[in-house]
């Protein structure tokens, strides 16, 4: 069964850190393209970080670059988002996503942040950062 299950969300103070994990199963565990998104009520889902798992190329939203790190375990397909120096603006529901279909090589770097690029989603994990 193709599935993504996030964990690690919590409430922290400004400046704190959290580590989100996404356990992948089925085809999701072999996905070439994986990403983290976040969403607050009334807002569209925002791409936070993406990774091309075979080669390790990583992509970040400007708002998190230098603070967040996305990594992927090739053995079991687990996706991790290390978040440091958190601010209240980082408060959101965080989702793990995977794309398991073929795509034109070289296009991911320009489209990783689009939610429409992914066909498998997790249920989300809540991150709350208090000021």
N, C-alpha and C positions, 0 to 999 in steps of 0.2 A: 504494500500500500504506500502510495506517495504521500508523505506527510512531513510537516515541519512543526516542531514544538519549541516555543521559546521559554526561557526561564531567566531569572536573575533581576527582574525589575524590583524596585524598592523605593522607599522615601529616604532622601539624603539631604544634607545641608549644602548650601552653595560652596563650591570649591571641592566637594567630595568626588568620589569615584565609584563607578559601578562596572560590573562585567556581565554582559548579556550573553547567553548561549542559545544556540538553536540546534536542536537534535534533528537530524535528517534521516529519513528512511525511504526505502524504495528507490525510484528514479531520482528523487530529490537528493539522495546521498551521492549521486554521480553527476549532479548538475555542473555544467561548465560556468554558469553565470549565477551568482548569488548576491543578495544585497540586504541591507537593513533600511527600513522606512520608518517614519514616525508620523503620527497624526494626532491633532487636537480637535476637540468638538467644533464642528462647523467649518473645519479647514480641510483642504485636500491633503492626500497622503504625500509626504515629502521624502524624497530620496536622501538618505544620510550617507551611506557608503556602499560601494559595490566592489566585487572582486571577480576576476576571471580565474577560476580555480586551477586550471592546468598550468598556466604560466605565472600566476600570482600577481598580475597587474591589479592595482587598487585605485579606486576613485572615491573622492570625498566631496561633500557639499562644502562650499566656502565657509559656512557657519560653524563647521566642526573640524575643519582641517587643522592639524597640529594638536588637537585635543582627543580625538577619537582614532582608534586603530581597528581595522577589520582584519581578521585572520581566518584561515580555513584549515581544518585538519583533513588531509587527503585520505587518511586511513579509515575514518568513520564518517566523514562528511560533515562534522560539526562546524558550524559557523559561529564565530565569537566577535563581539563588539566591545572593546575596552574603551570606557568613557572616563576621561579625566577632566578636572577643573570644571565641573558641571555648574550650570547657571539655571535660574528659573525658566529661561527660554528653552531649555532642553526638556522640560516637563512635557510628556506626551505618552501615548501608547506606541510602543515600538514593535514593528512587525519584521519577521524574516521572510524573504521571498527567494524563489528559485525559478530559473528558466531551463527547461529540460528539452527543448526542441532545437532544431538546427537554425542557424542564422548566418548571414553573410559575414565572413571574417572581417574584423576591423571596424565593425559598426557599433560594437558594444560601448566603446569608450565615449561615444557621443550620445548614447541613449540609455545609459545605465540607470539614470535617475527617474526614468518614466515608469510608473507603475504598470502601464499596459504591456511592458516588456516581459512580465513574469506570469507564469501560469500556475504556480503553487505558492500558497501563502499559509503562514502560521496564524494562530489565534490572537497573538499579541501578548505583550507583557508591559505593565504600567511602570513608568518612571516618573517620580515626583521630586522636584528639587525645591526646597524651601529657602527663602531669602533670609 
